[in-house]
Amino acid sequence: MAYYSNRELEFDRFPDNYFKDQDEVEDFFEHYTASHLLEFSRTYPDNDFAFVEVDCFGGKCTSNGFMMKNGVRSFENEPHHSGHMELFSKLDPAANSWFFYPFSRTFFRDKGGVNGEIINVTFPALWLVINVDYGKNTEFDFQLSQNEMMLTKNGQYDLYFMKVDDVRTKIIGTFIVMSQQNLEEVKALIEECFIGMGYYFSLDNFETGEQITLQTMDDRMVRDLTRRSYRANVFNERSFSFNDIVEEKQAQEQKSEDYGKLLKNELFVNVDLQDKIQEDIQDEKSDGISGFFKRFFGKS
């Protein structure tokens, strides 16, 4: 995989009006990288290589690319939400995970990662569990939107929760500092907060290659789940608005109303606890998790 950040430089920063617009910048570096890899593959004529391009917008991702060997393209596929898996399987038949760490924007500076799945638990129930243990903990920042949650220990690690459907939640995280203490804290969070739930987690050290696996699901279920795309559909579709302040205020009001209904319908809680939950929702920060979303997945 190639990482070419120059394609994101503004076109007018290049000398002599070399590019007329931003599209030309992106096209140049995309084609340059592909051509360079073809030349590179000639250096190792017996090896297969894959060029993969990923495009994400509004929560939905597609990928496509081509295989090459000794400077010749041997296979090319069309954009699809699981297109990269088709290419990876040609490099390694055992490759079976939809998620691939290097496709996350912060991979080249993160020290480690978290990749997880939780099934057969509603998103409001997960929110309640996390909020009870971490919502008022001053060491953590806990943010919420209708389909996403973000738990951050500032400067140490973060966990991003994405509602895939009514019974599946995807968790992706990063270790900014890969210490034994942080590793043990994340392990404890998983084992204590999600006790009795069906889950699979891998905690990965990018510097040493070490991996810790925590799971309550059997291996067959893990294989089936990890192969299924969790970004095949847009989960946060909304109409475009120039007035971000008004839109965010309306979203926060709707979030409070929706979660009140969901919690009353899906959780067995008493009236006093429901009132406490509503108060906690009202206290959530108005900026949501947009900052993390942009940092992790790029422009929203």
N, C-alpha and C positions, 0 to 999 in steps of 0.2 A: 504494500500500500504506500502511496506517495502522499506527502503532506506539502501542499503548495499554498502558503499564506499570501504570496504576492498577488494572487488573483483578486484579493479583497482590497488592495490599495486603490484609492481613487484615481481614475484615469488621468486627471489633470496634474498628478504628481510626477508623471513620467515626462522626460525632456522632449522638446521639439514636437509637441503635439502628436506623439507616436500613436496614441489611441484616441479615437473620436468620442467614445462613450464607454460606460462600464461593461457593457456586453462584450466589447472587443477585448477588454482586459481578461475577462473570465475565459473567453474562447481561446485566447492566445495561450494562457497557462495550462488550460485543460489539454489542448492539442500538443503543446510542448512536452508535457509530462508523459502523455501516451507515446509520443515518438521517441522520447528518451528511454522509456522502458523497453521499447522494441529493440533499440540498439543495445541496451544493457543485457537483454536476454541472449544476445549473440555471444556474450562473454561466457555464458554457461549453457551451451547448446543442448545438453542432455536434460535440462530441468524445465518444468512447466511453470509459467508465471500467470498471474491474474491481475488485470486492471479493473478496479471497481470504483464506480462513482455513485455516491449517495446524495439524494435530494430530499430534504425535509422541509415542509411548510405547513403551518397551522396544525401540527400534530400528526400529519400523515407523511410517511416516508416511502420512497421508491428507490430502487437501485438497479444498476445494469453495468455491463462491461464486456470484457472479452478475455479469452485465453490466448497465450502466445508461447511459442517455443522457437528458439534459434532465429529470432527476428521475424517470425511469420505468425499471423493471427490464425488460430486453429478453431476458435469457436467464439460466437458473439450472441448475446441475448438481448431481449427487449426490456424496457423498464417495467419493474414489477415490485410489489412490496416485499417479496422474498427473493428477488433476483440474485442478490449476493450469495444466498445459500446454494443456488445452482452452480455458481462459479467455484465456491469453496469446496463443494463436494467433488469437483473434478481434481482439485489439488489433494484432497484428503477425504476418502469415502466415509471416514468416521466422523467428519464434521457435521454436527446436527443441531447447533444452537443458532437461533435467529439473532440473538444479541452478540455484538462483537465490540469489545472495549475500545479498540483504536478508532471506531467511528464516532465516539463521543468527543466533543470539541476540546475538553480539557485533558485528554489522555496524555499529552506530551509533557504536562507539568504535574499531573497527579502522581502520588506515590503508591496508591493502591485503589482497589475498587470493590464495590459490593454489587452483586447481581442476584436478585431474588424474585420469588413468586409466592403469593398466598392465594389459596382457593377456598371456595365454599364459605366465605365470610363476607358480609356486606361492607361497603366502604364506610358508612356511618359507624358501624361497630368498631372498625379499625381506628377511626378518628377518636372515638370515645376512649379506647384503650390507651392510645398515645397521649391524648390530652390529659388524662388522669395522672399519668406518670411524669410527663414532661412539660405540660402546658404552662405550669407556673414555676418551673425550674429556671432560675435566672441565668444558669450556664448555657441554656439552650434557647434557640429562636424557633418557634413552631408556627407555621403559616398554613393557611387553608384556603382552597377554593372548591367549587362544586365537585370537580373530578380529580383534584390533585392536593397533595399535602407535601410540606417540606419541613424536615427536622434538621437543624443545624447546630452543631457545637462549634462556635465561631473559631475559625483558624485551625480546626482539628479534623472534622469530618462532617459529612452531610448525607442524608437519606431522602430520596425523592420517591413519593408514592403516587402511582398513576392508576386510576380506575380504568380497567379494560372493559369489563362488563359487570353485571350484577353480582357475580361470584368469583371474579378474578381481579387481583391487584398486582401490578408490576412494581418492583422496588429496584431502584438504581442508586448507587451511592459512590462517593469518592472519599478516599483518605488523603487529606491535604498533608497531614503528618502521620507517617506509618510507624507508630510506636506500639509497644506491647500493651501499654495502658489503653490506648484507643481501640486496639484489636479486642481486648477483653471487654471493654465497655459495649462495643457493638454486638459481640457474642452474647453478653448478658441481656442486652435489649431484646434481641431476637428470641432467646430461650425463655425469658420471663414474660414479655409482653404477648407473645404469640403462642403460649402454651395451650395445647389442646387443638390448635389449628393445623390445617394441612399446608406445609410450606417447604420450600427449597431455597437455600442461600449458599452462595460461594463468596468467600472473602479472599481477595487476591492481592498479593504483594507484587507490584510491577517490577521492583528492583531485584528481587531474589527469585521470582517465579513460584514462590510457595503459595499454596491454596488450602484454605480450610473450608470444608463442606458441612453444612448443617441442614438436615432434612428430616421430615416426618412422613413424606410421601415415598412410595416405593420407586425403584429405579425406572420401571416401565412408565409410570405416570410422569416422572421427571422428564424423560426423553420426549414423551408426547407433548408435554407442555412447553418445553424450551424450544421446540421446533416451530411452534405456532407464533406467528407475528402478533405482537401486541400493539403495533402501530399501523395496522392495515386500514383503519378508519380514523377520521378526524373526530376527536373526542371533545373538542372545545370550539365547535363551530359557532360563530356569532357574526352579526352584520357589522360592516365597517362603519366607524363613527369618527368624525373629526374631534368631537368633544370628549376627550378621554376622561376628564374629571367627572362629568355627568355620568358617563357610561360606567366608570368604576364605582361611583356611589350607588347607582342602580343595581350593579352586580352584587355589591355587599349587602344591600337590603334584600335582594332575592335569595342570596346565599343563606342568610339568617332564617328567612321564612321557609325555604326548602329543607334545610337541615332540621328545623323544628318538626316539620311534618314527617321527614324520614325517620328521625329518632323515635317519634311517638308510634309510628307504624311498625318499625322493624326491631326495636329494642324493648325489652320488658324493664322499664324504669318507672320509679314513682314520681309523683308530681313535683316534689321538692327537687329531685335530681334533674328533672326536665327544666325547671326554672334555672337551676345552676348552669346547665348546659347552654341555655339561651343567653345567660349573662356572659359566659365565656366566649360565645360566638361574637357577641357585640363588641367584646374587647379586642378581637383579632385586628391586626394592623391592616390598614386600608390598601397598602401597596401589594398585597397578595404575594405570589411567588414569581411574578414576571421577571424579576431580576435574575433569579436562578435559572429560569427557563431559557432566557437569552444567553446566559453564560454557558449552560450545559449543551444546548441544542442549537445555538446560533440565533439569528434574527427570527423573531416570532412574527 
